[in-house]
Amino acid sequence: MSAGDVIGLGIMFVGIIAIAGMLAGAYQQRLKFKGRELELFAGQTAEKAAQYAAHNERLEQRIRVLERITTDRAAGLMGEIEDLRDKPLN
């Protein structure tokens, strides 16, 4: 093996190491990007979940009001029916 061959082999190893370093750096940047993307997605998902929970709570409150109106009117209606039964027919 001549000195030129050794130098060429050394340059080839340095080139391979440089290329591997660049690929590793690019891969790390991609991982950072994907991590940030997941963080943003998680934040949006949490925000949507909170909105759905608030909407669900409002619907439950409305249902409670409707149930109360229904049961109050049913009790009042039963009282009116009983009052009519107690009244003599003319």
ZAVEXVEX-771512 format. One record per residue: residue number from 0; residue in three letters; x, y, z of N, C-alpha, C, O, CB in turn. Coordinates in nm, 4 decimals. Glycine has a CB too. Layout:
  pos  code      n.xx      n.yy      n.zz     ca.xx     ca.yy     ca.zz      c.xx      c.yy      c.zz      o.xx      o.yy      o.zz     cb.xx     cb.yy     cb.zz
  NUM   ALA         X         Y         Z         X         Y         Z         X         Y         Z         X         Y         Z         X         Y         Z
...
//
This chain:
  pos  code      n.xx      n.yy      n.zz     ca.xx     ca.yy     ca.zz      c.xx      c.yy      c.zz      o.xx      o.yy      o.zz     cb.xx     cb.yy     cb.zz
    0   MET    0.0845   -0.1159    0.0000    0.0000    0.0000    0.0000    0.0901    0.1235    0.0000    0.1833    0.1347    0.0796   -0.0967   -0.0010    0.1217
    1   SER    0.0608    0.2125   -0.0883    0.1447    0.3320   -0.0994    0.0887    0.4441   -0.0130   -0.0224    0.4350    0.0393    0.1552    0.3778   -0.2462
    2   ALA    0.1664    0.5482    0.0007    0.1261    0.6635    0.0818    0.0020    0.7294    0.0237   -0.0830    0.7785    0.0980    0.2406    0.7657    0.0914
    3   GLY   -0.0089    0.7307   -0.1080   -0.1266    0.7879   -0.1731   -0.2520    0.7095   -0.1413   -0.3598    0.7665   -0.1242   -0.1065    0.7932   -0.3228
    4   ASP   -0.2369    0.5766   -0.1333   -0.3519    0.4926   -0.0995   -0.3977    0.5174    0.0439   -0.5175    0.5210    0.0717   -0.3173    0.3445   -0.1188
    5   VAL   -0.3023    0.5342    0.1340   -0.3355    0.5598    0.2748   -0.4043    0.6947    0.2880   -0.5025    0.7074    0.3612   -0.2084    0.5553    0.3634
    6   ILE   -0.3541    0.7947    0.2184   -0.4156    0.9283    0.2240   -0.5567    0.9230    0.1648   -0.6493    0.9822    0.2201   -0.3283    1.0327    0.1474
    7   GLY   -0.5729    0.8532    0.0541   -0.7049    0.8399   -0.0079   -0.8019    0.7681    0.0832   -0.9185    0.8062    0.0936   -0.6943    0.7661   -0.1401
    8   LEU   -0.7532    0.6632    0.1496   -0.8370    0.5897    0.2439   -0.8764    0.6779    0.3619   -0.9906    0.6731    0.4076   -0.7641    0.4643    0.2937
    9   GLY   -0.7825    0.7582    0.4111   -0.8103    0.8510    0.5228   -0.9140    0.9546    0.4828   -1.0048    0.9852    0.5602   -0.6811    0.9217    0.5686
   10   ILE   -0.9008    1.0090    0.3614   -0.9977    1.1087    0.3132   -1.1356    1.0457    0.3003   -1.2366    1.1088    0.3315   -0.9530    1.1679    0.1770
   11   MET   -1.1397    0.9198    0.2540   -1.2668    0.8505    0.2402   -1.3341    0.8312    0.3772   -1.4550    0.8508    0.3899   -1.2457    0.7147    0.1712
   12   PHE   -1.2564    0.7931    0.4792   -1.3114    0.7778    0.6143   -1.3615    0.9104    0.6688   -1.4685    0.9162    0.7294   -1.2062    0.7194    0.7086
   13   VAL   -1.2856    1.0164    0.6478   -1.3271    1.1496    0.6942   -1.4566    1.1894    0.6234   -1.5464    1.2455    0.6862   -1.2149    1.2559    0.6679
   14   GLY   -1.4672    1.1610    0.4941   -1.5886    1.1924    0.4184   -1.7074    1.1136    0.4702   -1.8170    1.1678    0.4848   -1.5679    1.1637    0.2699
   15   ILE   -1.6861    0.9859    0.4981   -1.7953    0.9028    0.5518   -1.8407    0.9544    0.6868   -1.9606    0.9608    0.7142   -1.7512    0.7560    0.5641
   16   ILE   -1.7458    0.9911    0.7712   -1.7790    1.0444    0.9040   -1.8537    1.1765    0.8906   -1.9495    1.2008    0.9639   -1.6510    1.0637    0.9891
   17   ALA   -1.8110    1.2624    0.7978   -1.8782    1.3917    0.7775   -2.0213    1.3705    0.7291   -2.1137    1.4360    0.7774   -1.8000    1.4786    0.6760
   18   ILE   -2.0398    1.2798    0.6345   -2.1734    1.2522    0.5831   -2.2621    1.1936    0.6940   -2.3783    1.2318    0.7081   -2.1660    1.1553    0.4625
   19   ALA   -2.2061    1.1007    0.7722   -2.2821    1.0425    0.8832   -2.3220    1.1503    0.9831   -2.4332    1.1478    1.0356   -2.2000    0.9326    0.9535
   20   GLY   -2.2319    1.2456    1.0099   -2.2639    1.3559    1.1018   -2.3755    1.4432    1.0478   -2.4645    1.4835    1.1228   -2.1402    1.4413    1.1278
   21   MET   -2.3721    1.4728    0.9194   -2.4775    1.5547    0.8591   -2.6121    1.4815    0.8632   -2.7152    1.5421    0.8921   -2.4409    1.5910    0.7134
   22   LEU   -2.6105    1.3518    0.8343   -2.7344    1.2736    0.8395   -2.7894    1.2670    0.9818   -2.9103    1.2763    1.0027   -2.7104    1.1319    0.7858
   23   ALA   -2.7009    1.2509    1.0782   -2.7443    1.2474    1.2180   -2.8054    1.3810    1.2588   -2.9071    1.3846    1.3280   -2.6262    1.2125    1.3104
   24   GLY   -2.7431    1.4914    1.2157   -2.7972    1.6240    1.2470   -2.9339    1.6446    1.1844   -3.0247    1.6981    1.2481   -2.7018    1.7328    1.1994
   25   ALA   -2.9484    1.6021    1.0593   -3.0777    1.6150    0.9917   -3.1835    1.5306    1.0626   -3.2980    1.5735    1.0763   -3.0659    1.5729    0.8434
   26   TYR   -3.1464    1.4130    1.1067   -3.2410    1.3249    1.1763   -3.2825    1.3864    1.3107   -3.3988    1.3776    1.3502   -3.1783    1.1845    1.1985
   27   GLN   -3.1876    1.4480    1.3797   -3.2208    1.5131    1.5074   -3.3170    1.6290    1.4846   -3.4102    1.6487    1.5626   -3.0928    1.5633    1.5783
   28   GLN   -3.2950    1.7058    1.3782   -3.3864    1.8155    1.3459   -3.5264    1.7619    1.3169   -3.6259    1.8211    1.3587   -3.3339    1.8959    1.2252
   29   ARG   -3.5338    1.6508    1.2459   -3.6635    1.5887    1.2150   -3.7324    1.5429    1.3432   -3.8531    1.5611    1.3588   -3.6453    1.4690    1.1185
   30   LEU   -3.6563    1.4838    1.4347   -3.7146    1.4404    1.5622   -3.7661    1.5592    1.6426   -3.8728    1.5512    1.7035   -3.6113    1.3625    1.6445
   31   LYS   -3.6907    1.6699    1.6433   -3.7358    1.7903    1.7140   -3.8652    1.8425    1.6528   -3.9584    1.8804    1.7237   -3.6271    1.8997    1.7101
   32   PHE   -3.8691    1.8437    1.5199   -3.9888    1.8904    1.4501   -4.1089    1.8027    1.4843   -4.2166    1.8537    1.5151   -3.9655    1.8918    1.2981
   33   LYS   -4.0905    1.6709    1.4790   -4.1997    1.5791    1.5108   -4.2447    1.5957    1.6564   -4.3640    1.5897    1.6859   -4.1564    1.4336    1.4849
   34   GLY   -4.1486    1.6166    1.7467   -4.1826    1.6376    1.8871   -4.2660    1.7630    1.9056   -4.3643    1.7626    1.9796   -4.0565    1.6462    1.9714
   35   ARG   -4.2268    1.8702    1.8384   -4.3019    1.9962    1.8475   -4.4415    1.9798    1.7872   -4.5398    2.0322    1.8396   -4.2257    2.1105    1.7755
   36   GLU   -4.4481    1.9065    1.6770   -4.5760    1.8808    1.6125   -4.6698    1.8049    1.7072   -4.7884    1.8365    1.7165   -4.5552    1.8014    1.4823
   37   LEU   -4.6159    1.7053    1.7766   -4.6967    1.6299    1.8726   -4.7415    1.7171    1.9896   -4.8541    1.7033    2.0374   -4.6181    1.5100    1.9246
   38   GLU   -4.6543    1.8069    2.0361   -4.6920    1.8977    2.1445   -4.8090    1.9865    2.1021   -4.9040    2.0054    2.1781   -4.5715    1.9845    2.1867
   39   LEU   -4.8016    2.0405    1.9809   -4.9092    2.1261    1.9316   -5.0395    2.0480    1.9175   -5.1466    2.0971    1.9531   -4.8704    2.1883    1.7973
   40   PHE   -5.0293    1.9271    1.8656   -5.1481    1.8430    1.8490   -5.2098    1.8101    1.9849   -5.3319    1.8122    2.0007   -5.1124    1.7130    1.7736
   41   ALA   -5.1246    1.7797    2.0823   -5.1746    1.7490    2.2165   -5.2443    1.8709    2.2765   -5.3484    1.8579    2.3411   -5.0591    1.7027    2.3083
   42   GLY   -5.1869    1.9890    2.2552   -5.2500    2.1106    2.3056   -5.3858    2.1355    2.2421   -5.4810    2.1734    2.3103   -5.1600    2.2294    2.2816
   43   GLN   -5.3944    2.1141    2.1115   -5.5217    2.1321    2.0427   -5.6234    2.0298    2.0903   -5.7408    2.0623    2.1080   -5.5031    2.1216    1.8915
   44   THR   -5.5794    1.9075    2.1109   -5.6695    1.8030    2.1576   -5.7227    1.8357    2.2968   -5.8414    1.8177    2.3242   -5.5982    1.6674    2.1584
   45   ALA   -5.6351    1.8835    2.3840   -5.6778    1.9196    2.5196   -5.7770    2.0357    2.5148   -5.8748    2.0378    2.5895   -5.5556    1.9570    2.6074
   46   GLU   -5.7514    2.1319    2.4267   -5.8416    2.2464    2.4147   -5.9794    2.2016    2.3643   -6.0821    2.2468    2.4149   -5.7816    2.3527    2.3196
   47   LYS   -5.9809    2.1126    2.2647   -6.1081    2.0621    2.2143   -6.1816    1.9826    2.3219   -6.3037    1.9930    2.3339   -6.0855    1.9750    2.0901
   48   ALA   -6.1094    1.9043    2.3993   -6.1715    1.8268    2.5062   -6.2352    1.9198    2.6083   -6.3448    1.8925    2.6573   -6.0684    1.7353    2.5743
   49   ALA   -6.1677    2.0291    2.6404   -6.2234    2.1254    2.7352   -6.3489    2.1910    2.6776   -6.4466    2.2122    2.7494   -6.1186    2.2326    2.7709
   50   GLN   -6.3462    2.2228    2.5491   -6.4644    2.2824    2.4859   -6.5809    2.1848    2.4873   -6.6939    2.2234    2.5175   -6.4331    2.3251    2.3416
   51   TYR   -6.5543    2.0581    2.4548   -6.6608    1.9573    2.4569   -6.7153    1.9395    2.5983   -6.8361    1.9241    2.6165   -6.6089    1.8226    2.4027
   52   ALA   -6.6283    1.9416    2.6974   -6.6730    1.9260    2.8355   -6.7622    2.0431    2.8763   -6.8649    2.0234    2.9413   -6.5521    1.9151    2.9305
   53   ALA   -6.7232    2.1646    2.8383   -6.8038    2.2824    2.8719   -6.9391    2.2752    2.8005   -7.0428    2.3056    2.8595   -6.7288    2.4133    2.8333
   54   HIS   -6.9372    2.2351    2.6742   -7.0621    2.2221    2.5987   -7.1515    2.1160    2.6617   -7.2724    2.1349    2.6750   -7.0333    2.1868    2.4512
   55   ASN   -7.0915    2.0057    2.6996   -7.1666    1.8971    2.7634   -7.2283    1.9446    2.8950   -7.3426    1.9108    2.9259   -7.0749    1.7752    2.7883
   56   GLU   -7.1539    2.0217    2.9712   -7.2052    2.0742    3.0985   -7.3244    2.1661    3.0738   -7.4234    2.1601    3.1467   -7.0941    2.1501    3.1751
   57   ARG   -7.3158    2.2515    2.9711   -7.4281    2.3409    2.9391   -7.5520    2.2589    2.8999   -7.6636    2.2903    2.9412   -7.3893    2.4385    2.8239
   58   LEU   -7.5310    2.1544    2.8205   -7.6448    2.0701    2.7815   -7.7060    2.0005    2.9025   -7.8283    1.9905    2.9128   -7.6010    1.9656    2.6779
   59   GLU   -7.6221    1.9525    2.9940   -7.6734    1.8876    3.1141   -7.7537    1.9860    3.1981   -7.8567    1.9487    3.2544   -7.5584    1.8287    3.1966
   60   GLN   -7.7089    2.1103    3.2077   -7.7829    2.2111    3.2835   -7.9194    2.2368    3.2196   -8.0197    2.2504    3.2896   -7.7023    2.3424    3.2921
   61   ARG   -7.9226    2.2434    3.0879   -8.0489    2.2658    3.0184   -8.1446    2.1487    3.0404   -8.2648    2.1679    3.0587   -8.0243    2.2869    2.8683
   62   ILE   -8.0897    2.0277    3.0385   -8.1739    1.9099    3.0622   -8.2298    1.9129    3.2037   -8.3461    1.8789    3.2252   -8.0939    1.7796    3.0390
   63   ARG   -8.1479    1.9534    3.3004   -8.1963    1.9631    3.4390   -8.3123    2.0623    3.4480   -8.4111    2.0375    3.5172   -8.0814    2.0062    3.5342
   64   VAL   -8.2992    2.1748    3.3774   -8.4062    2.2755    3.3790   -8.5329    2.2173    3.3173   -8.6426    2.2343    3.3706   -8.3628    2.4039    3.3025
   65   LEU   -8.5167    2.1485    3.2045   -8.6348    2.0881    3.1407   -8.6982    1.9831    3.2304   -8.8207    1.9750    3.2395   -8.5971    2.0252    3.0060
   66   GLU   -8.6166    1.9031    3.2964   -8.6712    1.8025    3.3889   -8.7468    1.8694    3.5028   -8.8542    1.8241    3.5424   -8.5585    1.7135    3.4454
   67   ARG   -8.6899    1.9780    3.5553   -8.7557    2.0486    3.6651   -8.8879    2.1090    3.6176   -8.9881    2.1018    3.6888   -8.6634    2.1589    3.7219
   68   ILE   -8.8890    2.1683    3.4982   -9.0131    2.2257    3.4447   -9.1174    2.1157    3.4277   -9.2341    2.1331    3.4628   -8.9873    2.2976    3.3089
   69   THR   -9.0740    2.0030    3.3738   -9.1660    1.8918    3.3503   -9.2231    1.8385    3.4806   -9.3440    1.8178    3.4912   -9.0956    1.7797    3.2750
   70   THR   -9.1388    1.8163    3.5788   -9.1882    1.7606    3.7056   -9.2706    1.8636    3.7819   -9.3697    1.8276    3.8454   -9.0709    1.7120    3.7928
   71   ASP   -9.2318    1.9913    3.7773   -9.3103    2.0950    3.8450   -9.4480    2.1066    3.7812   -9.5484    2.1166    3.8518   -9.2373    2.2310    3.8401
   72   ARG   -9.4534    2.1055    3.6505   -9.5823    2.1175    3.5817   -9.6670    1.9937    3.6057   -9.7891    2.0024    3.6187   -9.5618    2.1394    3.4308
   73   ALA   -9.6010    1.8775    3.6114   -9.6779    1.7544    3.6368   -9.7417    1.7611    3.7749   -9.8576    1.7231    3.7920   -9.5871    1.6285    3.6253
   74   ALA   -9.6661    1.8095    3.8741   -9.7219    1.8211    4.0091   -9.8348    1.9236    4.0105   -9.9389    1.9010    4.0721   -9.6120    1.8606    4.1109
   75   GLY   -9.8142    2.0355    3.9429   -9.9186    2.1380    3.9359  -10.0412    2.0883    3.8623  -10.1545    2.1165    3.9015   -9.8657    2.2628    3.8682
   76   LEU  -10.0176    2.0135    3.7549  -10.1283    1.9595    3.6768  -10.2075    1.8587    3.7590  -10.3303    1.8561    3.7517  -10.0766    1.8943    3.5479
   77   MET  -10.1393    1.7764    3.8364  -10.2091    1.6802    3.9219  -10.2954    1.7542    4.0239  -10.4075    1.7130    4.0537  -10.1079    1.5870    3.9939
   78   GLY  -10.2418    1.8633    4.0763  -10.3201    1.9425    4.1716  -10.4435    2.0022    4.1070  -10.5507    2.0032    4.1675  -10.2349    2.0531    4.2309
   79   GLU  -10.4300    2.0523    3.9845  -10.5452    2.1091    3.9134  -10.6497    2.0016    3.8849  -10.7696    2.0273    3.8959  -10.5002    2.1753    3.7817
   80   ILE  -10.6057    1.8827    3.8486  -10.6989    1.7722    3.8232  -10.7741    1.7372    3.9513  -10.8955    1.7173    3.9486  -10.6235    1.6477    3.7690
   81   GLU  -10.7029    1.7296    4.0628  -10.7675    1.6996    4.1909  -10.8665    1.8097    4.2276  -10.9747    1.7810    4.2788  -10.6622    1.6831    4.3027
   82   ASP  -10.8300    1.9369    4.2018  -10.9225    2.0476    4.2295  -11.0498    2.0335    4.1469  -11.1597    2.0597    4.1959  -10.8551    2.1832    4.2001
   83   LEU  -11.0344    1.9918    4.0213  -11.1513    1.9745    3.9356  -11.2386    1.8601    3.9855  -11.3610    1.8672    3.9751  -11.1084    1.9489    3.7909
   84   ARG  -11.1788    1.7569    4.0385  -11.2560    1.6439    4.0910  -11.3371    1.6854    4.2142  -11.4487    1.6384    4.2364  -11.1621    1.5267    4.1263
   85   ASP  -11.2777    1.7743    4.2929  -11.3431    1.8170    4.4162  -11.4584    1.9138    4.3893  -11.5500    1.9262    4.4707  -11.2417    1.8821    4.5091
   86   LYS  -11.4536    1.9816    4.2761  -11.5602    2.0792    4.2453  -11.6865    2.0066    4.2013  -11.6812    1.9099    4.1253  -11.5145    2.1786    4.1347
   87   PRO  -11.7978    2.0543    4.2496  -11.9240    1.9936    4.2036  -11.9532    2.0342    4.0581  -11.9176    2.1440    4.0152  -12.0422    2.0362    4.2963
   88   LEU  -12.0171    1.9462    3.9849  -12.0573    1.9773    3.8474  -12.1783    2.0684    3.8518  -12.2669    2.0482    3.9348  -12.0885    1.8477    3.7663
   89   ASN  -12.1842    2.1652    3.7675  -12.2988    2.2584    3.7641  -12.4042    2.2075    3.6731  -12.5080    2.2717    3.6570  -12.2565    2.3974    3.7202
//
